């Protein structure tokens, strides 16, 4: 077992789409400084959710509880736009339903399928973008466009749900990472990083996630100076800037039950704690989804396999957070500091 863990490595793309059966679509509105990221399984997928932030904005998360009827989803949406961004899932559901995808008790031309599309949103409303959209916010349109654009490769940084995000006092963004164990288990993560806390240690630009970096995927600076006092939060947002949230999804190709996926989501939340300080605050809305594409069986003992997947997912999510901030760039006309602006 130890040998298998130590020889794990990123997948070919180092993206969540290294998990077979997953695509990612993204769309953004640069003028409004907001966007949408859609995790699109090629077949319906078991999904669970864990909410730790004190100010979450979600859709369909109650349906994911293991005791409830629906055991699989058709997509997961991460969106900017605060409450307006929840409409992105409407666009995705419409796009899926028009293609005959969704949950059905019984096939009937009078009862179209009902796509199950859980979603979570982040607050990007105070970033100076044009939010004068009246009764027509762009997020439903962006959701539909993101679903239609789903591919195996996608942009990191200031794209999709991370378009208008801020990670503490730095430009935030969308990040992703993957890992494949020596025995072939694939695990990946995607995160839209708009946290209140800082992703870097005080006094420099080393990421809190540095101990988990594979290769030089977010700068290769190492963890040697990653330390801080009890309340030294470095580049966290000022307290007054209380519009935050990191929303994320982890995935594996191992077949999981809803209850097992829930445990993976719970364990994956530790990845946010490894990458952001502080996290899960009263004014964060941190949410992590967990997906299973069921491309391979869950080897016995199942509890050990689930524990391995949860551990891999937590590390992958920490790396995804750092990669999102590492790749982020300011949008035109938006003068905010980026990670690359920091001195050593």
Secondary structure, DSSP 8 states (H G I E B T S, - for coil): -HHHHHT-B--SSSSGGGSTTEEEEEEEETTTTEEEEEEEESS-BEEEEEE-SSS--EES-GGGSTTSS---BSEEEEESSGGGGGGHHHHHHHHHHTTT-SB-SS-BTTB--B--EEEEE---TTSS-----TT--SHHHHHHHHHHT-BS----BSSGGGTT-EETTEE-EEEEEEEE-TT--EEEEEEEEE-SSBSB-TTS--BGGGGG--TTTT----STT----TT--TT---TT----EEEEEEEEEE---HHHHHHHHHHHHHHHHHH-BS-S-TT---EEEEEEEEEE---SSHHHHHHHHHHHHHHHHHHHHHHHHHH----TT-----GGGS--
